[in-house]
């Protein structure tokens, strides 16, 4: 694949170039192995594709049925009341209408996440309050702190993606239900479940049934990702009849195409194949995570999506790795430097069959650690995959202990409380923290003292060989002899039903002014590099801005 293909990435702002564009620019006319676009590789089955191909002429010649007919068929399969469902031409179309119809002046979004949840409201002049997910916490979302952030900012609408894109972080159903109840005084709560079909943490993980009973909750679901058909562009939302009806009333009668209709009506006869495809993706996710975790210095985060979020070793730059994987190995990966809250040290890799994963791992080994000149990681620490979660700490560990980083990580060389522990309400292990030297200690290279220089009472016994990590995604055994007690979970802030009820958090008088961050949050204005005062409040926009621009409806989600 020619080097000029990588120039396509520099012309896209928040997303990767389309596969069609990459195929047109490639030398042989064939696209690369795709680890970028997160869709189901096992569905539709070859027989289903053959059936669609046999009916291609009729499908593309004639108008589809109205959206009501297609929605009724889908609701029959999902056992949902049609009045609570609105189908759209991809989840991006529904996000656009949610923004225009249901979001007033402000929206809170954890970052990093799907780019349209930050970009769409910024395009319509809303204030976007971004809640940063911390790398040191494994990008886990603390719902109690998020609720506190929403109240401190005075944000009127709230978004949560579960599982989150790009890291695959998962929140248990009961925790989300409690959060929705705590946000009962907000205008809107959106739970984006676009990748939930790939999760296996719970038997019934969706909050769809609870959303239909609440006046301010919308659940967004994808069909293209689950069915492996991004090009068809179809998805749906579920809410109480009033909210769903507001969105449905604004959609064109023929907003769904004939391919979408054909696939929806095929599903009744292919349910078992679909269930098997999801099961296979979940198995592939475990095996793929295990193989990637064996690469030195590469960190793989627990995921419940059909993708894995990985941090490259220290010294590797994501755009270089992406371009070389594409040009030298014909493998397309998603570099996440253009996602707000992420950086070019991170890649999102879609779960694929093992034959493709072997090609991915082989390519990464050559690009990251190849002996030839120009390797992305010039001098990797051989035989270890230890990583602390912070680049500065990784460098310090490398300087002080060289190739013995695994042994250093296994020693109890710090105060209690540093062992890996599951995030509250997620059941997923977080990376073990690395202790920071006290203020009075020397931070430079620290030579390891000879054994005779250490007084006998302070000697630390040589650690036993570190066992291999447990099969993914089970929790990693903590190196400390005893479990570390975790702090009590923070209570969810309950809505104030009456003026006399005391607020569980300290709420400032009125919303925080535009452009002013709260507790480390980022505003849309700060992302744009302005003071935020030029944005027109939602209430002050002309009536013509209350409807989405039709030209923006066809963008790829």
N, C-alpha and C positions, 0 to 999 in steps of 0.2 A: 504494500500500500504506500503510495507516494507521500512525501513529507508535506506537500502543500495541502493535504486533507486536513491537517491539524489547524490550519488557519480558520476553518469554519467555527472552531470553538471561540475564537476571539471576537466573532461577530454576534454572539449570543450573550444576553445579559444574565439571566437567572436560570437558564435551562441549557441542556446540551443540544447540538444540532440534530435534526431528524435523521432517521436511518435512511430515508430516501435521498437526502442531501449527501450523506456520506457515501452511499452507493454510487451516486452519479459522479462523484469526484475520485472514486477509487480506480486503480489501473485496470483491474480485470472485470469491473462491473459488478462484482459481488460484494456484499456488505461484510463487516467483521463479525466475529463471535461477540454477541451482545451481552455484556454484564452491566449495562447501563439502564435500560428501560425495564422497570419492574413489573413484568407480567408473567403469567402462568405458562411454563414451557410445555405442559402436558395436556392442555385443553385449548381449543377443541381437538378431538381425536382425528387421526388421518381420515377415518370414515366420514366424520362430520364435514371435514374440508372437501372431501370428494362430493358429498351431497350438495354443498353450497356451490361448488364449481359447476355441477350439472344443472343447477337452476340459475346460474349467473345472469343469463340474458333476461329472464323475467324479473329478477331482483332489481337490476339496475335500469330496466325499461319503464317500470310502472311506479306510480306514487305508492307510498306506504299507507297503511291504515292510519287513522287519527291517533294521537297520543293517548286518548282515553282507552282505546281498544287494546293497545300494547300494554298500557299500565294495568288494565284489568287482568290480562293474562299473567303478568309478572306477580301481581298481588295474589292471584290464585295459587301460584307456586309457593310464595313466601308466607301465605296465610296472614296477610295484612289487609286492613280495610282500605279500599281504593281512595276514599276521601282523605286519608292520612298520608298519601304518597303523591309525590310529583317527580316525573321522570324528565331528565334533561339530556341534552346533546353533550354528554361528558360532565364530570363533576365540576369542571371549570365554569361551564355555563351556569350551574346552580350556585357556585360561589359568587359569581357576578351578580345574580339576582338577589341572593341573601344580602350582599353588601348594599345594593341600591334600595331594597325594600325594607330590610329589618335592622340594619345597623344605622344608628344615629351619628353622634359626633365622635365616638371612640371605640376601639377594639383592642383587647388584650390578647397577645399571642406569645406562647413560649417559643424561643428560638435556640437552635435551628429547627426549622420545620418546613413544610411544603411552601414554596415561595409565593403562591398566589394568595395565601392568607395574610402576607405582609404587603405584597405589591398591589393587590386589588384595592384595598381601602386607601392606600396612599394615593392611588391614581384618582380617587374621587374626593380627595381633600380631607379624609378623616385623620384623627390622631390615632396612631398605632403605638400602644404601650407594649414594648417587647420585654419579656421576662427571660433573662439569660439562663439557660441550662448549663450547669457547671461541668466541665470536663473532669475535674477531680471527683465528682459524684457519679461518674459514669453516665452523665447526661440524663439522670433520673429526674423526673418532675415531682417535686414536693408539693402536693396539692394544698396543704395548709399554708405554706409560704406563698404559693401562687394566689390563693384567696386573699391573703393579707395584702399582697401587692395590688390586686384589683381594687380593694377597698381604699387603700392609701391613694391610689391614682384617681379614684372616682370613675373608673372605666364602666361604660354602660353595656358592652357586649364582650363575651369571652369565648375563646376557641381552645379546644384540646384535640389533638390528633392521637388516636389510639388504635394500633401502634403508631408511634411517631415516625415520621419520615424526615431525616435519613437514618436515625440511630436504631429504630426498631423497639424503643422503650415501650413497655406495656404497663397499663394501670388496671387493677382488678375491678370487676364490675361493681362490687359493693362500695369501694372507695369512690368511684365516679358517681354513683347514685347519691352518696352523702354530699359530694361536691355540688351536684346539681341542686340539691335541697338548700345548701348554704348560699347558692347564687339565685335564690328565688326572687330576690328584689332587683336583679339586673334585668335589662331589656331582653337579652338574648344569651343563650348558652348553646354553642355548636360543638357537637362531638363528631369529629371526622373519623369514621370507621372504614376508610377506603381499603385498608389492608387487613382488616380484622378476620377475614375468612382464612388467612394463613396462620392464625394464632392457635395454639393448643394448650395454653396455660389453664383454661377453664372450659368446661363442657358447653356452657351457655354464656359467652362473654359479652354479647351485645346488650346495649341499653335501649334498644328500639321500643320495647314494650313500655318501659318507664317513660320514655320521651313522649309518647302519645297521650299520657295522662297529665302532662305538665304544660302550663300555658306559655313557657318561654324557651323550650328546648327543641332543637333541630338535630337530627342525626343524618349524616351524609354517608352514603354507601356508593361503592364503585362496582361496575360490572366489567368494564374493559380489563382492569388489572386481574380480577379473579378468573375471567374466562380467557385470558391471553389474547384479547382482541382490542388493543388500544386504538387501532385505526377506525373502529366502528363508532367510537365516541358515544357511550351511553352510561348513565348512572342515575341514581335516584336519591331523594331525601324522604325522611319520615318525620312527621311532627303531628301535633294536634290538628284537627280539621281546619281551624281558623288560619294557622300559620301556613300549612301546606296549601290551602286554597288560595292564599294571597300570591304565592309563587306560581302555582299552576295557572292562575288566571292571566298571568303576564306572558306565558310561554306560547309560541305559535302553535297552530293546530298540527302542523307537520314538522315539528322540531326534531322528531326521530326519523332516521332514514330506514330504507327497506332492509338493509342488512341487519340493523338492530331488531326490527320486527321478526325477521326470519330466525335469528339466533334465539330470541326469547321464546318463540313458539317451538323451537327444537328442544328446549331444556327439559320439557316434561318427559321426553323419551330417553334422556341421557343423564339423569341424575346420578346413577351409580358411577359412571365414568368421571363425572365432575368430582364426586367425593373421593375417588381413588387418586385423582390428580392432586388434590390438596394434601392428601396423606403423603404422597411421594415428595412433594415440595418440602414438607416438614422434615422428612427423613434426610433429604439432600441438604437441608440447612444445617443439621447436626454434623454431617460428614464434611461439608465444606468448611464450617467453622473450625473443625478439628485440624484439617489440612492447613488452613491459613495460620492457625495459632502456632504451628510448628516452625514458621518462618522467623528467624531471629529478629527481635526488636519490633515485630508487628503486633499491635494490640487489636483484638477482635472483641467488640462489645456484644453483650447478649441481645438477641433480637427475637421478636415474635412476628416480624414481617417476612416477606419473601426476598429479603436483602440483608446484607451484613454491613455494618459501619466499622471501618478499620482505620487505625491511626498508623501512618507510616513510621519507620524507624527514624531516629534523629539523623538529620543530614539529608533526608530524601525530600524532594519538593514535588507536590502532587501534579502540577502541570507537566513537569518533565517526565514523570512516571507515566502519566496518561498518554502523552504524545509518543513516547517510545514504545509503549505497549501496543498502540495503534499502528504505528509505522513499521515496527520490527516484528510484531507477533500477530497482527490483525485481530487484536482483542480490544474491545471498547469498554472502558471503565468510566465511572462517574466521579470526577474530581470535584470536591465540595467547597472549593475556595470562594465561589460566588454565592454561597448560601449564607445569609445573615446569621451570625452566631457560630459559624464554623470557620475553617481555614483550609489552605491548600495542603495541609498535612493529613487530611482525611479523604478517604475514598468510600463511596457506597457501591457495594458489589452485589448484583442480583444473584439469587440462588439459581443454579443451573445444574443439568445432569453431570454426572461424575466425569464423563469423557471431556466435557468442556472445562470442568474445574481443574483437571490435570494440566490442561493447556494453560489456564490462567496461572496456576502455581508455578509451572515451569517458566513462564514468561516473567513473572515477578522475581523469581530467583535470579534470572539472568540480568534483568534491569537493575535490581537493587544491589546485588552482591557479585555481579560478574567480574572476573579477574581482569578483563580487558579495560583499557583506559576509558573513563567516563561512567563508571558505575555510579548509580544514584547514592549508594552508601559506600564511600571509599574504603573504610576500615570497619566492617561490622564486627561485633563481639561474637566470636565463633562459639557455637554451642549453647546459646542462651536466648531466650525470648523475653527476658525481664524488661519491664518498662514501668516507670513510676506513675505516669499520668501527666507529668510536667516536663517540658523539654529541658528547662534549666537543671532540674534535679537529675534527669538522665545524664546530662553532660557531667555533672559533678560526680555521679556514681562511676561513670566511665573513667574519669581522671583519677579517682581514688582507689579503684579496685580492678580496673581493666577487665579481663575476661572472667573475673570471679563475681560478676553481678548477681548470679543466681544464689550463691552462698550468702552474699551480703543481704539479699532480700529475705533470706530465711532466718537471719539472726534477730532476736528480740532486742534490737538496738535502739529502743526509744521508749517513751512512757506508754502506759496502757492506752487502749482506745484506737490503735492504728490498724488492727486486723480488718480484713475484708468482712463486710456485713451486708446482708440483704437490705435493699432500700425499702423503707416502710410502705407497705401496700403494693409492692411490685413483685416480691419473691425472686428478684434477680440480684446476683452478687455484684458488688461494686469493686473496682480495683483497689488493692491494698494501698493505703497512704504511706508515704515515705516521710520520716520525721525530719523537721527542719532544724538546723543547728541553732543553739541558743545565741542570743545577741552577743555575748561575750566570747563566743567560740570563734576560731579561725575558719573562714569560709573557703580558703584556698585549698590547693591539693594537700591531702592529709596522709602522710606515710603511715603504713601499718606498723605499730611498734613490735619489737622483737618480744618473744614470750617472756624472757627474763626481765623485761622492763615493766611488766604488768604485775602488781601485787596479787598474791594468790587469791585473796577473797574476791577480787574483781574480775578474775578470769572468766571468760565465757567459753563453755565447752564447744568443741568443734561440732557444728550441726551435722545431723545425719543427712545422707543424700536426699535431695528434694524429690518427693514422689512425683510421678507424672500427673498432670492435671486430670481431674475427673471428666468423664464424657460431657461435652457441651450439651445443654446450658446449665448443668448442675453447678452448685456453688463450689468455689475453690476452697480446699481445706485451709483453714487459717494456720499460720506457722506458730502461733502462741499456744501454750499448753492448755489454757482455759478460755472459754468464750468470753468476749468482752461485753459487759452489759450495755445495752443501747438506751439512749434517753427516751423518756416517755413520749409517745407521739403527740404532736401539737393538735389541739382540738380544732375542728373546722369552725370557721366563723359562721354562726347562724344568722339568717336574715332578721332584721328588726321588724316584727309584725306590728308593734305598737310603739308610740313615742316613748312610753315609760320604760321599755325594755333596754337595759344597758347594752351597748355594743361590745362584742367580744374583743375587738381590736380598736386601737386608737385611730379614729377616722378624722382627718382634717376637715375644716369647715370648707365645703365646696371642693370641686375637682382641682387638681394641681394645674397651674397655668400651662398653656401650650409651650412645648419646648423645654420644660423643666423636668429632668429625670427624677425618679423616686426609687430609693433603695437599689441603686445600680441598674435600673431599667433604662432602656433606650427608646427614644421617641422616633417617629418616622422622620421628623425634621432633622434630628441629629444624623440619621443615616444619609439624608440628602445633603448634609453639610450646611444647613441653614438654621436660623433661630426659631423657626416654626411659626412666626407671626404672619407669614404671608398666606397661610392656608385659610380658606374660607370656611367658616363653621357650616355644619350640615344644614342648620336651620336657615342660613343666609344664602344658600345656593339658589340660582334661578330654577324655575320649575323644569326647564329643559334638562337639568342635570339629574333629575329624579329617575330617568330611564337610562339603561345602559346603552353605550354606543354599539350599534349592530356590528361595526367593524371589529370590535374587540371580542366578539363571541366565538370566533373560530380558532382562537389560539390553543395550542396544544397544552393539556393539563399535565 
